[in-house]
């Protein structure tokens, strides 16, 4: 089984529509794909419809989810939330607060870039974002278009958009302990995304991961493109020590990043445990398939 539990669509900052993402996941031979757009579930309905409309029976299953923006002691972190009830009101309200703060935050960052001599505009970034929830990757793509940086990843440095960088601006973000509580109340499962991705900026210490585990965190994303092999091994050891699940995912963003669907995957037993713990929603099977667990 090939299980990829972290992908993005145009509902946030990916370049594939939710339907294209599902079709590409099927073409890539995945058995399970999770749609985890930033702070939104807006792409779920389109992805489910596309899954059910695939021209041939497929074993692909869709896991609905989101990647929640959090901050702990001044350090940004992302919390993957799987199979929660999207209509649970408290969690829905927090996601809306984060989304509503994205536009003013983006405009602030654009203002900082212009002060640094970069001729970027809100109109350019809005065009790139389209109907998605505007975020730093859209601003990064604008910098690529302007020739300021060669790739989107090169924009996420202290010189530009990384946490604490010259053009960085904060937005409303969840306390991760609140995120765990809210997701669990909505019947979902939480996994700390790319916890040691140091090239993105400052990361939380492993002592904080232990505190999150004690508060009910289900797992950590160990296998990820931003983790070196020795880091992946260390995180797997940490997960074992803390009784956490260790997942692997591509963090696919379409053409916006170099990673491909299924570049890193999750062990089927770990995926089965995620589905067993979830009560808010269930994996959606493709045409002719059945929920994979």
Buried (B, 14 or more C-beta within 10 A) or exposed (E): BBBBBBBBBBBBBBBBBBBBBBBBBBEBEBBBBBBBBBBBBBBBEBBBEBBBEBEEEBBBBBBBBBBBBBBBEEBBBBBBBBBBBBEBEEBBEBBEBBBBBBBEBBBBBBBBBEEEEBEBBBEBBBEBBEEBBBBBBBBBBBBBEBEBBEBBBBBBBEBBBBBEBBBBBEBBBBEBBBBBBBBBBBBBBBBBBBBBBEEBBBBBEBEBBBBBBEBEBBBBBBBBBBBEEEBBEBBBEBBEEBEBBBBBBBBBBBEBBEBEBBBBBBBBEBBBBBBEBBBBBBBBBBEEBEBBB
